[in-house]
Amino acid sequence: MHETGNELRELDLALINALQIAPRAPWRLIGEVLEVNPVTVARHWERLSTEGLAWVTAYGATSLMRSMSFALVAVHCTADRVHDVAAALADDPQAVTVAHTVGTCDLLVTVWTPDLPTLSHYLLRRLNALPGVVSSRTSVASDMFVEGSHWRLGSLSPEQRRRLQGGQPSRTGAAELRPEDRRLAVALSRDGRASYEELATATGASASTVRRRLYRLLDSGALTLRCEVSREFSGRPVSATLWIDVPHHALADAAAHLAGLPQTRMCAAVVGHSDLALTVWLRSVEELQPLEMEIAAAVPNLVVAERTLTLRHLKLMGRVLRDDGRAARVVPLDIWRHPAPSALEPRLTLHQR
């Protein structure tokens, strides 16, 4: 059986929620928690991933986001080149997310590079040099309070969540992504549930070496695994980013409150424009204004300076999406690759429905 309209079956939602908590848990454990045969669970996941409804990826954890350069770039384009610019950026590993938006910009691009000089190179030689780009405004994250891997569907009971959390990494030790780990991280960005044998083939290391490195990366908190669901099928099809001003002395309390909201996908302190950037997923556009009012009432002196409403995600953390929000293909998160300068014309490679 397949989903109807924009609804997923109850088992699909429970399975995705389980993998949000334990992305590499064996099907036996998932089946036990969901009280479903492991073969059935595996079959459901195969369908979800094949149809682009859900997927598991991997990337550097929040500690590495702080030490590297993670930026939100608001891009203004000429009206006839918005799609061309988005299509060109979709193939860039550094442009991990590309959204077509209304509000303060035409495109909101999440750019991730190893350091600030590389970010400068990417903006000057690549993004801003694309035909059709009129201007851009960059906000660099100085602290990341919460990001998309922490967002949950909420389909499981507290007891089910407890059973799945029991086998998760302890997050001990120094979070470090060594040069020899990068090939493994890139391979996992393609498929976060790839077997050790598949990862060994992709990296050229032995399966035992891959197992040891992956355990270290997860246990130290250097690497984050994320089970993602197509926003259109998540029950929260509307995404918005708010730019928030708050007094410096109140920033920590404001960030803690915002990070704890069930609608929150990302909350970061930023340098370059406003004090905080907040991305939320909502059930409808009508929820946005009440949420802003709730936030302003809960945090003294907080001001929502600007807002950006996402019309469509063209790319979401490495996945290029179709018009209907399903994943079409993956651009591995090889953010260490040196950005190529822009050609005279961008390549049109976005998948259409």
C-alpha positions as CSV (number, residue, x, y, z in Angstrom):
1,M,0.0,0.0,0.0
2,H,1.1,3.5,-0.7
3,E,0.4,6.8,0.9
4,T,-2.6,8.8,-0.2
5,G,-2.2,12.4,-1.1
6,N,0.2,14.1,1.4
7,E,-0.3,11.5,4.1
8,L,2.0,8.7,5.2
9,R,0.7,5.5,6.8
10,E,1.0,5.2,10.6
11,L,3.7,2.6,10.4
12,D,5.7,4.8,8.0
13,L,5.6,7.7,10.5
14,A,6.5,5.5,13.4
15,L,9.4,4.0,11.4
16,I,10.7,7.5,10.4
17,N,10.4,8.6,14.0
18,A,12.3,5.5,15.2
19,L,15.1,6.2,12.7
20,Q,15.2,9.9,13.7
21,I,16.1,8.6,17.2
22,A,18.4,5.7,16.2
23,P,19.3,6.2,12.5
24,R,21.5,3.0,12.2
25,A,19.6,0.8,14.6
26,P,19.2,-2.8,13.2
27,W,15.9,-3.8,11.8
28,R,15.5,-6.4,14.5
29,L,15.5,-3.6,17.2
30,I,13.2,-1.3,15.1
31,G,10.8,-4.2,14.6
32,E,10.8,-5.1,18.3
33,V,10.0,-1.5,19.3
34,L,7.3,-1.1,16.7
35,E,6.0,-4.6,17.2
36,V,6.4,-5.4,13.5
37,N,8.3,-8.1,11.7
38,P,11.8,-6.8,10.9
39,V,11.4,-7.9,7.3
40,T,8.3,-5.8,7.0
41,V,10.1,-2.8,8.6
42,A,13.0,-3.1,6.1
43,R,10.5,-3.4,3.2
44,H,8.7,-0.2,4.3
45,W,12.0,1.7,4.6
46,E,13.1,0.5,1.1
47,R,9.9,1.9,-0.3
48,L,10.2,5.2,1.6
49,S,13.8,5.7,0.5
50,T,13.3,4.6,-3.1
51,E,10.3,6.9,-3.5
52,G,12.3,9.8,-2.0
53,L,9.9,10.2,1.0
54,A,12.6,9.7,3.7
55,W,16.3,9.2,3.8
56,V,19.3,9.0,6.3
57,T,22.3,11.3,5.8
58,A,25.3,12.3,7.9
59,Y,27.3,15.5,8.5
60,G,29.5,17.2,11.1
61,A,27.7,17.8,14.4
62,T,27.0,21.2,16.0
63,S,30.4,21.3,17.6
64,L,31.9,21.3,14.1
65,M,29.4,23.8,12.8
66,R,30.8,26.1,15.4
67,S,34.4,25.5,14.5
68,M,33.8,25.6,10.7
69,S,31.9,28.2,8.7
70,F,28.1,27.7,8.6
71,A,26.3,30.6,7.0
72,L,22.8,31.6,5.7
73,V,23.0,33.6,2.5
74,A,20.0,35.6,1.4
75,V,20.3,36.0,-2.4
76,H,18.5,38.5,-4.6
77,C,18.3,37.7,-8.3
78,T,16.9,39.2,-11.5
79,A,13.3,37.9,-12.0
80,D,14.2,35.8,-15.0
81,R,17.3,34.0,-13.5
82,V,16.1,32.8,-10.1
83,H,15.7,29.2,-11.3
84,D,19.0,29.3,-13.2
85,V,20.8,30.5,-10.0
86,A,19.1,27.9,-7.9
87,A,19.9,25.1,-10.4
88,A,23.6,26.1,-10.5
89,L,23.9,26.1,-6.7
90,A,22.1,22.8,-6.3
91,D,25.1,20.9,-7.6
92,D,27.5,22.7,-5.2
93,P,28.5,20.5,-2.2
94,Q,29.0,23.8,-0.2
95,A,25.4,24.9,-0.8
96,V,23.9,22.3,1.4
97,T,20.4,23.7,1.3
98,V,18.7,25.9,-1.3
99,A,15.2,27.3,-0.8
100,H,13.1,29.5,-3.1
101,T,11.6,32.1,-0.8
102,V,9.5,35.2,-0.5
103,G,10.0,38.0,2.1
104,T,13.6,39.4,2.3
105,C,15.2,37.4,-0.6
106,D,14.6,35.2,-3.7
107,L,16.7,32.4,-2.5
108,L,17.9,31.4,1.0
109,V,21.1,29.3,0.7
110,T,22.8,27.5,3.6
111,V,26.5,27.4,2.8
112,W,28.9,25.3,4.8
113,T,32.7,25.5,4.3
114,P,35.7,24.4,6.3
115,D,36.7,28.0,7.2
116,L,36.1,31.6,6.7
117,P,38.6,32.1,3.8
118,T,36.9,29.3,1.9
119,L,33.5,30.9,2.6
120,S,34.9,34.1,1.2
121,H,36.2,32.3,-1.9
122,Y,32.9,30.6,-2.4
123,L,30.8,33.8,-2.1
124,L,33.1,36.0,-4.3
125,R,34.2,33.5,-7.0
126,R,31.1,31.3,-7.2
127,L,27.8,32.4,-5.7
128,N,28.0,36.2,-6.3
129,A,29.6,35.6,-9.8
130,L,26.6,33.6,-11.1
131,P,24.7,35.4,-13.9
132,G,21.5,36.8,-12.5
133,V,22.7,37.3,-8.9
134,V,22.1,41.0,-8.0
135,S,23.2,40.9,-4.4
136,S,23.6,38.7,-1.4
137,R,23.6,39.1,2.4
138,T,25.5,36.6,4.5
139,S,24.9,35.8,8.2
140,V,27.6,33.5,9.7
141,A,26.5,31.2,12.6
142,S,28.6,32.0,15.7
143,D,26.8,29.4,17.8
144,M,24.4,26.6,16.8
145,F,21.8,25.8,19.5
146,V,19.8,23.2,17.6
147,E,19.6,21.9,14.0
148,G,17.5,19.6,11.9
149,S,18.7,16.3,13.3
150,H,17.0,17.0,16.6
151,W,13.5,17.6,15.0
152,R,11.1,14.7,15.7
153,L,7.8,13.6,14.2
154,G,6.5,12.6,17.7
155,S,4.8,9.4,16.6
156,L,6.3,7.1,19.2
157,S,5.4,6.6,22.9
158,P,7.9,7.6,25.7
159,E,8.6,3.9,26.3
160,Q,9.4,3.3,22.6
161,R,11.7,6.4,22.5
162,R,13.5,5.2,25.7
163,R,14.2,1.7,24.2
164,L,15.6,3.3,21.1
165,Q,17.7,5.9,22.9
166,G,19.3,3.2,25.1
167,G,21.7,2.1,22.4
168,Q,22.8,5.5,21.2
169,P,26.3,6.9,21.4
170,S,27.4,8.3,24.8
171,R,28.8,11.5,23.2
172,T,32.1,11.4,25.1
173,G,35.6,12.4,24.1
174,A,36.8,15.2,21.9
175,A,34.6,15.9,18.8
176,E,37.1,15.8,15.9
177,L,36.7,15.0,12.2
178,R,40.2,14.0,11.0
179,P,41.3,14.3,7.4
180,E,41.2,10.5,7.1
181,D,37.5,10.6,8.3
182,R,36.3,12.8,5.6
183,R,35.8,10.1,2.9
184,L,33.7,8.2,5.4
185,A,31.6,11.2,6.3
186,V,31.0,11.9,2.6
187,A,30.0,8.3,2.0
188,L,27.6,8.4,4.9
189,S,26.1,11.6,3.5
190,R,25.0,9.5,0.5
191,D,23.4,6.9,2.7
192,G,23.6,7.0,6.5
193,R,22.4,3.4,6.8
194,A,25.0,2.0,4.4
195,S,26.6,-1.3,5.6
196,Y,30.1,-1.4,6.9
197,E,31.0,-3.4,3.7
198,E,29.5,-0.7,1.5
199,L,31.3,2.0,3.4
200,A,34.6,0.0,3.1
201,T,34.2,-0.1,-0.6
202,A,33.4,3.6,-0.8
203,T,36.4,4.7,1.4
204,G,39.0,2.1,0.5
205,A,39.4,1.1,4.1
206,S,38.6,-2.3,5.7
207,A,35.2,-2.9,7.2
208,S,36.7,-3.2,10.7
209,T,38.5,0.2,10.2
210,V,35.2,1.7,9.0
211,R,33.4,0.3,12.1
212,R,36.0,1.7,14.5
213,R,36.1,5.1,12.9
214,L,32.4,5.4,12.7
215,Y,32.0,4.4,16.4
216,R,34.6,7.0,17.4
217,L,32.9,9.8,15.3
218,L,29.5,9.0,16.7
219,D,30.6,8.4,20.3
220,S,32.6,11.7,20.4
221,G,29.7,13.7,18.8
222,A,31.8,14.7,15.8
223,L,29.3,13.2,13.3
224,T,25.5,13.6,13.2
225,L,23.2,11.1,11.6
226,R,19.9,12.4,10.5
227,C,16.8,10.7,9.3
228,E,14.9,13.2,7.1
229,V,11.4,13.2,5.9
230,S,10.0,15.1,2.9
231,R,8.5,18.3,4.4
232,E,5.4,18.0,2.3
233,F,4.7,14.6,3.9
234,S,5.8,15.5,7.4
235,G,2.5,17.1,8.6
236,R,4.3,20.4,8.7
237,P,4.6,21.5,5.0
238,V,5.4,25.2,5.7
239,S,8.9,26.4,6.5
240,A,9.9,29.9,7.5
241,T,13.0,31.6,8.8
242,L,12.8,34.4,11.2
243,W,15.6,37.0,11.8
244,I,15.4,38.0,15.5
245,D,16.9,40.8,17.5
246,V,17.4,40.5,21.2
247,P,19.5,42.3,23.8
248,H,22.9,40.7,24.2
249,H,22.3,39.8,27.9
250,A,19.1,38.0,27.0
251,L,20.4,36.0,24.0
252,A,21.2,32.8,25.9
253,D,17.7,32.6,27.5
254,A,16.0,33.5,24.2
255,A,17.9,30.9,22.3
256,A,17.1,28.2,24.9
257,H,13.4,29.1,24.6
258,L,13.4,29.1,20.8
259,A,15.4,25.9,20.6
260,G,12.8,24.1,22.7
261,L,9.8,25.0,20.6
262,P,8.3,21.9,18.8
263,Q,8.2,23.9,15.5
264,T,11.9,24.7,15.6
265,R,14.2,23.1,13.0
266,M,17.2,25.3,13.5
267,C,18.2,28.1,15.9
268,A,21.6,29.8,15.7
269,A,23.3,32.9,16.9
270,V,24.5,34.8,13.8
271,V,26.9,37.5,12.9
272,G,26.1,39.8,10.0
273,H,22.4,40.4,10.3
274,S,20.2,40.3,13.5
275,D,21.2,38.3,16.5
276,L,19.4,35.0,16.0
277,A,18.2,33.0,13.0
278,L,15.2,30.7,13.6
279,T,13.9,28.2,11.1
280,V,10.5,26.6,11.9
281,W,8.3,24.0,10.2
282,L,4.5,24.7,10.5
283,R,1.2,23.1,9.6
284,S,0.1,26.1,7.7
285,V,1.0,29.7,6.9
286,E,-1.6,30.9,9.3
287,E,0.4,29.5,12.2
288,L,3.3,31.9,11.5
289,Q,1.9,35.1,13.0
290,P,0.6,33.5,16.2
291,L,4.0,31.8,16.7
292,E,5.7,35.2,16.3
293,M,3.3,36.7,18.9
294,E,3.9,33.8,21.2
295,I,7.7,34.2,20.9
296,A,7.5,37.9,21.5
297,A,5.3,37.4,24.6
298,A,7.6,34.8,26.1
299,V,10.9,36.6,25.6
300,P,11.1,40.2,26.8
301,N,12.5,42.7,24.3
302,L,12.6,40.1,21.5
303,V,11.8,41.6,18.1
304,V,11.2,39.6,14.9
305,A,13.1,41.9,12.5
306,E,12.4,40.0,9.2
307,R,10.8,36.8,8.0
308,T,11.4,34.6,5.0
309,L,8.8,32.1,3.9
310,T,10.0,29.1,1.9
311,L,7.9,28.4,-1.2
312,R,9.9,25.3,-2.0
313,H,13.1,23.6,-1.0
314,L,15.0,22.8,-4.1
315,K,17.7,21.2,-2.0
316,L,17.7,20.1,1.6
317,M,21.0,19.1,3.4
318,G,22.5,17.6,0.3
319,R,19.3,16.1,-1.3
320,V,18.1,17.7,-4.5
321,L,14.3,17.6,-4.4
322,R,11.6,17.3,-7.0
323,D,8.7,19.8,-7.3
324,D,6.6,17.6,-4.9
325,G,9.3,17.6,-2.2
326,R,10.6,14.1,-2.7
327,A,14.3,13.5,-2.9
328,A,15.5,13.1,-6.5
329,R,19.2,12.6,-6.0
330,V,22.0,13.3,-3.6
331,V,24.9,15.8,-3.8
332,P,27.4,14.3,-1.3
333,L,28.4,16.8,1.5
334,D,32.0,17.1,0.4
335,I,32.3,20.6,1.8
336,W,36.1,20.3,1.8
337,R,36.2,20.3,-2.0
338,H,37.6,23.5,-3.3
339,P,34.8,25.6,-4.8
340,A,35.0,26.0,-8.6
341,P,34.6,29.5,-10.0
342,S,31.4,30.2,-11.8
343,A,31.2,29.5,-15.6
344,L,29.6,32.0,-17.9
345,E,26.3,30.2,-17.6
346,P,25.0,27.9,-14.8
347,R,24.1,24.3,-15.5
348,L,20.4,23.5,-15.3
349,T,20.3,20.2,-13.4
350,L,17.3,20.5,-11.1
351,H,15.0,17.5,-11.4
352,Q,11.4,18.3,-12.4
353,R,8.4,16.3,-11.4
